[in-house]
Amino acid sequence: MIDPNRFTGFDWDEGNQDKNWKKHQVSTGECEEVFFNLPLLMEEDAGHSQVEPRFLVLGQTNARRLLFIVFTIRQDKIRIISARDMSQKERNHYEQVHS
């Protein structure tokens, strides 16, 4: 498990920033909120980590919107690759683990 407290901020790629909003109506602010709210479920995405380590996170925004986020780490910053609402299966897993 990685410690989210070791990061100093976020590194945004304009293409992904726009893509998350256009495809899923997830704002950059919502993505960032997830990392500061508990419960937070994080794991490595070994299947998609060929070029660089990727991680998956299930968490909630300040408004309790449940999001699924894929990210990588660039130096000491979180770089969001994609973000969307959790699927029903992900939501069930998240609620089961943190109930």
C-alpha positions, 0 to 999 in steps of 0.5 A: 500500500502506498501512503498518500501523505507522502505526495506534495500535490497533483500533476495534471496533463491537459488532455486527461483533465479535459477527457475526464470532464468530457467523458464522465463529468468528473472535475479535477477538484473532485479527483483531488478531493478523493485523496483527502477523504476516508475511506480510501481504497488503493491498490497497484494496477499491475496489469497496466503498469508496463511503462510506469507503475499505475494505481487504482483508487476507490474513494469519495468526493466531499459531496460523497460522489463515489469515484474510480481513479487510475493514477501514476506517481511522477516524482512526489506528485499524483498524476491522474490518468482517468476518473469516472463514477464507480461501477456497481461492482466497484461500489459494492466492493468499496462499501463491503471493505469499508463497512 
